[in-house]
Amino acid sequence: MKAAPDRGPLSEINVTPLVDVFLVLLVIFMITAPVLKTALEVGLPQSESGQRRGDRGVTVELRRDGQLMLGRESVRAQELGARLLDEALRLTEGDSAAARSLPVFLAADERVAYGEVVGLLDRIREAGFEDVGLMTDPPPRDSQLP
């Protein structure tokens, strides 16, 4: 038997595993990027008469499972008024009159019972906020065609 000749150290880098790792990372980022992009986990009802408002304000979400969110924080219904006022004061730099005139945007999932939405509107108004808007999604573009 003949012994293999001594080749010495290999000075080339094998890039195939590196390319494989980058392709796997690329696929992972392509899958997770659209998931991270969605801010609201609420299926808003559609409305053709809805208007866009550019006002800054406070967003309150009522999710399908009954979870109540103020901005990105979960809040209990009993403490919504106080937390809403605190957030409005923070946005208006402590001006109480401007804080209560700040618009509140209510995003309630379309599958939430009507009574729960009305109860939430009552809590917001009891906290002293009168400018309350209901968030909706525009209808799909296909339904706008004649």
N, C-alpha and C positions, 0 to 999 in steps of 0.2 A: 504494500500500500504506500501510496505516495502522500506525504504530508502537504497540506496547503501552505503555499508560500506566506511568509510573514508580511502582511500588508502595512503594518504600522498603524498609527492613530488616524482616524477618519477626521478630516478637517472641514467637511461640509456639514451644514445644518439642515436637518430634515424639517421642512416647513409644513408638511402635510398635517401633522397634529395641530399645529398652530392655526392653520386655515380652518380645520374642523371645529375648533373651539370658537373661533370668530363667527362662523356660520351658525352655530347653535345659539350663541348670544344674540346674533341678529334676529333669528327667528323668535326668540323669547321676547325681545324688545318690540318686535312687530306685533306680537299677540297682546302684550300688556299695555302698550301705549294707548289704544282706543279705550281700554277699560279705565285707565287713570284719567282720561280726558273728561269723562262724565262727572259733573259736579253734583247734580241732583239725582237722587235715587227715587224720584217721584214721577209717576206717569201722569203728567198734567192733561186735563181735558183740552179738547181743541175748540177754538173760537174764531169765527171769521171776523168778528167786530173788535177783536183785541187790538190794543194800541201799545206801541213800545214807549217806555218811559226811560229817559236817561238820568232821572234823579238818583242821587245816592240815597240809600235807605237801608233798612234792616230787613233781612229775609227770614221768615219763619216757615219751616217745612213740617207738614204732617204726612208721614210716610204710611204706606199701605199697612204695615204691621202695628200702627198706632204710635210709633216713636216720634217724638217731637224734637225738632232741631232748631236751634237759634244760631244762624251762621253755620259753623261746622261743629258746634258743641251740642250734645244731647242735654235736654232740659225737661224737668217735670212740669206738668200743666199747672200745678199749684204755685210754682215759682216763676212762671213765664212773665208776669207783669213786672216784677222787680228786676229780673234779668234783662228784659226788653228795655226798661228805662235806663239801666246801667250801660247797656250797649249804645243806646241813643246819646246818652251824656258823653260817652267816650268819643263818639263820632263828631259831636258838636263842641267838643272841648269844654264841657261843663256848663254850657248855656241851657238852662232848664226850659225856657220858652221855645228855643230852636229845637231842642230834643223832642218835645211833644209834637212839634209840627213836622218832624221827619217822617217820610212815608214808610209804611210797613208793608212789605210784599208777602202775601200768604200763598205758599205753594202747597196745595193739598192734592194728594193722589186721587185720581178720578174714581177709584174703588172705595174710598173712605165714605162712610155714611154722612149724609147731608147734616144730620143733627150734630155730629162731631165738629164739622166745619163751622156751623153756626155758634156752637159753644166756644170754639177757639176765637172766633170774631168777637164774641162778647168779652172774653178775657182780655183781648187786645184793647178794646174800647174802654173797658173798666180801668185799664192802666193809664188812660188819658190820651191815647192815640186815635185821632179821627181820620187821618189820611191812610186808609187801608185799601190795598189793591189785591185782587185775586190774579195769580199768575196762570196763564194758559199757553198752550202751544198753538202756532198757526196751523191751519189745515194743510194736508199734503198738497204739493203743487199740482198733482194730477186732477184733484177735485176742483181746482180753480179754472180749469179749461172749460169752455162752453161745450 
